[in-house]
Amino acid sequence: MSQSQNSSDDSTLQPTADNGEPSTHVADAFAHRADQFRLMKPEEQESFCASTARRMSGVPWEIKMRKICQFFCVDPDYGMGVAKALGFDLRRFAR
């Protein structure tokens, strides 16, 4: 198996660089944001998600969805919190 292949089932969720190789810079950024988010108290997380959603007003739906996917990569609660604050119903995406 080459280094670019990953035996983990989560390989499709790993951020990649333009050449398809895992991007440590992006992965590090996600990990850093996740650490920051998880250090917040629940009420701070809720406020942060609401603030993020407010800053996305006027942004096209497709871009909002792309950002929510990135927020899920940071932390599922962050992605869900922003989606909820934007009024998105993500149940149709649940398996």
C-alpha positions in Angstrom: 0.0 0.0 0.0 1.4 3.4 -0.9 1.7 6.3 1.5 -1.0 8.2 -0.2 -3.5 5.3 0.5 -5.0 4.9 3.9 -6.4 1.7 5.2 -8.7 3.6 7.5 -12.4 3.9 6.6 -12.0 7.6 7.4 -9.6 8.2 4.5 -12.3 10.0 2.5 -12.8 12.5 5.3 -9.2 13.5 5.4 -8.4 16.9 4.0 -6.2 16.7 0.8 -3.9 19.0 -1.0 -4.5 19.8 -4.7 -2.4 16.8 -5.7 -4.6 14.4 -3.7 -2.0 13.8 -1.0 -3.1 14.2 2.7 -2.7 17.9 3.6 -1.0 18.1 7.0 -1.5 21.9 7.0 -5.3 21.6 6.6 -5.4 18.7 9.0 -3.5 20.7 11.6 -5.8 23.7 11.1 -8.8 21.4 11.7 -7.2 19.9 14.8 -6.4 23.3 16.2 -9.9 24.6 15.6 -11.4 21.5 17.2 -9.2 21.9 20.3 -10.4 25.5 20.6 -14.0 24.6 20.1 -13.9 21.8 22.6 -12.4 24.0 25.3 -15.4 26.2 25.2 -18.3 25.8 27.6 -21.5 24.6 26.0 -23.1 28.1 26.1 -19.9 29.6 24.5 -20.1 26.9 21.8 -23.7 27.8 21.1 -22.9 31.5 20.9 -19.9 30.8 18.7 -22.1 28.8 16.3 -24.8 31.5 16.2 -22.1 34.2 15.6 -20.7 32.1 12.7 -24.1 31.7 11.2 -24.8 35.5 11.4 -21.6 36.2 9.6 -22.8 33.9 6.8 -25.9 36.0 6.1 -26.2 36.8 2.4 -23.9 33.9 1.4 -25.3 31.5 -1.2 -26.7 28.2 0.0 -24.1 26.1 -1.8 -21.2 27.9 0.0 -23.0 27.7 3.3 -23.3 23.9 2.8 -19.6 23.6 1.9 -18.6 25.5 5.0 -20.9 23.4 7.2 -19.1 20.3 5.9 -15.8 21.9 6.8 -17.2 22.7 10.3 -18.2 19.1 10.7 -14.6 18.1 9.9 -13.5 20.4 12.8 -16.1 19.0 15.2 -19.6 17.4 14.5 -21.1 19.6 17.2 -19.7 22.7 15.5 -21.1 21.7 12.1 -24.5 20.8 13.6 -24.6 24.0 15.7 -23.9 26.3 12.7 -26.4 24.3 10.6 -29.1 24.6 13.3 -28.4 28.4 13.7 -28.8 28.8 9.9 -32.1 26.9 10.1 -30.9 24.0 8.0 -32.6 20.6 8.4 -29.7 18.1 8.2 -31.8 15.1 9.0 -32.0 14.2 5.2 -28.2 13.8 5.2 -28.2 11.5 8.2 -27.7 7.8 7.6 
